[in-house]
């Protein structure tokens, strides 16, 4: 005999509660956490300006195995490379990034600007949407605008590089997403160019040129 509480069978309530708990756990597990940045010079692909005391590095997340522990969405499958961008200031003055521009230039001189959130969102609308829910108790929604999964919407906003300055003896980091759809071996022979970085007197530093071959030829991280 099935006991009833109100109008619902007790077994149904138990199942609903179990599903509810597992849903909350799944959502919590997908919360984005920015990888802790090491000093920029410790990454294989970097450009150091010793006299200006600034180093910029990039760490491409170019494999699913590298991407999965950090992101809830496989951006590579949707034609984007997430690239962890790191700026270290070893000087005594503030480094301004307000006018900074970043550009990926492939081996055949194709120039790629970082994708905006809207660029990524348009691509992500092709993600499979969850089916209708018929549980007797409400659970947190996993959708955001346009049918994009909420975890993807939230993590993209948190992941994008947003620092406007780097304090003395400090490091700032975040991700840029580059649209590499239709490009074979986008990192081979490619360079990342960074301009518009200024010192605390407003003087623009020499441009940074980061060869991605340094990343590809580096031994695997332990």
N, C-alpha and C positions, 0 to 999 in steps of 0.2 A: 504494500500500500504506500502511496506517495503522499507525504504530508504537504499541506498547503499553508502558506503565509499570505494572508490577504487573498489575492486571486492568482498568485503564482505558485507553482509547485516548488517545494523546497530544493529539489535537485536542480531546477532551472536557476534558482537564485545562487546556489553554490557554483554552478558552472559560470554564471555571469561574473561573479566575484573573482573567480580564478582568471578568466579572460581579462578582466579589468586590471588586475594586478600585473599580469604578464605584459599587457599593453603599456602600462606605466613604466615598467622596467625596460621595455624595448625603446620607448621614447627617451628615457634617461640615458640609455647606452649610446644613443645617437647624437647626444649633445656635443657640439664642436668644441674642441680645446686646441688652442694655438700651440704648435710645437715650440718648445723652449729653444730660443736661438743661442747658438754658441757665437763667440767672436767671429766676425766675417772672414778673417784671414784663415780660419780653421777649415773652411769649405774649399774643396778643390777648385771650383769655378769662382774666382774672385779677382778683383783689381784693387791693389793697395796704392794709395798716394802717401808715401811716408812723410813728405814735407808738409802736407796738408793734414796729416793725421786722420785720414778718413779711408775706410775700406768698405767696399760694397761687394756682396756675394749673392749668388743665386743657386738654389738647390732644387732642380727640377723634380717634380713628382711624376715621373714618366712611365711608371709601371703600376699595374693594379695592386701588386703586393705592397708597394710603398704607399699607395693612395688609400687603400682600404682602412687601415687603422685610424686614419685622421678624418676622412670624409664619409658621409652617409651616401653620397652619390658618386658613381663612377664617371667622373668628368671626362676621362680619356675616351670612354665609349661614345661620348657625345661630342668628340672632336676638340676637346680643350686640354691643354697641359696646365695644371696648377704649378706655379713656380714660387717657392719660398724665397722671398727677397729680404736680404739682411743688410743693414747699414750700421757700421760701428764707428763711433767717434772717439778717438783716443786723444783728442786735443783738449784744451782748456776752455774753448768757447763753444757756443751753441752752433750747430749746423742746421741750416734751414732747408727744408724739402718742399716748401710751398710751391715753387716753380719747377719742381723736378719733372722730367719727362723720361719715360722708359720705352725702349723700342727693341723688338727682337728682329734681327736681320739674318735671314737664312743664307745658306751657301750660294744660292743663285740670286742673292740680293733682294729677295722678297722682304718687304718691311711690314711687320705686324705690330699693331698697337695693342696694349692690354684691353681685353674685353670689358665692357661695362657690365654691371649687374643685369641690366635689361637685355644685353646681348646673350648672356648666359641663360636668363629666364626664358627667352624665346625658344632656345634650343631645348630646354628642359621640359617644355610643355608636351614633349613627345614621351615623357615618362609614363609608365603604366599607372593609372589611377586606382586607388583601392575601391573595391566593390561596395555596394550599399550595406549598411549595418542594420541588423535586426535584433540586437540585444535589448533586453527589457530595461536596462539601466544605461544612462548616458556615460560615455567615456570621452576623454579629450580628443578634439579634432586633430587629424594629422594633415589637414590641407590648409594652404594659404591661398593667396590670390591666384586666379587663373588656373586652378587645379594643380599647382605646383606643390609637391609635398612640403609640409611646414618645416621639416628638419633641413631640407635643401635651401629653402628661403632664408631661414635663420642663419645657417652656417655660412652662407655666401656673404651675408652682410658682416658677419664677425671676422671672416677670413681675409677679406680684401685689405691690402696695405693702405693704411689711413694716416700714418704718422706725418706730421707737418714739420717736425724738428727732432733732432737727436741731441740730448743733453751731453755735456762733457763726460767722457769716460763711461759711455752708455751705448746700448745697442737697441735698435728698433727693428721689428720684422713684421711681415704679413705676406699675403699671397697676391700674385698677379695671375690672371687666367688668360692664356693665349690661344686663339683659335687656330689650330693646326690641321683642321680638316682638309683633306685632299693633298696634304704635303707628306711625302715619304721621307723618313729619316730627318725630321725637322731640326734636330739638335746637331747633326753632323755638319761640321764646318760653320755653324751659326755663331753669332755674337750677340750679346745684350749690350746695348748702348744706353748710358744714363747721362743726361745733361740737366742743367738748371740747379745743381746743388750749390748752395752759397754758404760762406762763412758768416760769423756774427757781425762782420762789417759790411755785409751785403755784396762782397766780391764773389763772383761765380768761379767755382773750381774747374780745373781742367776736366773734360769729359771722361767718363769711365767706360772702358771697353772690356767686357768679360767674355772670353772665349769659352763656349760650351764644350769644346773638345776636352778641356781640362776635366770636366765632369765625366765625360764618356770614357776617358783613358785612366781615370783614377781607380785604384784597387777597390773592391767592394768593402763597404763599411762593416766592421765586425758586429 
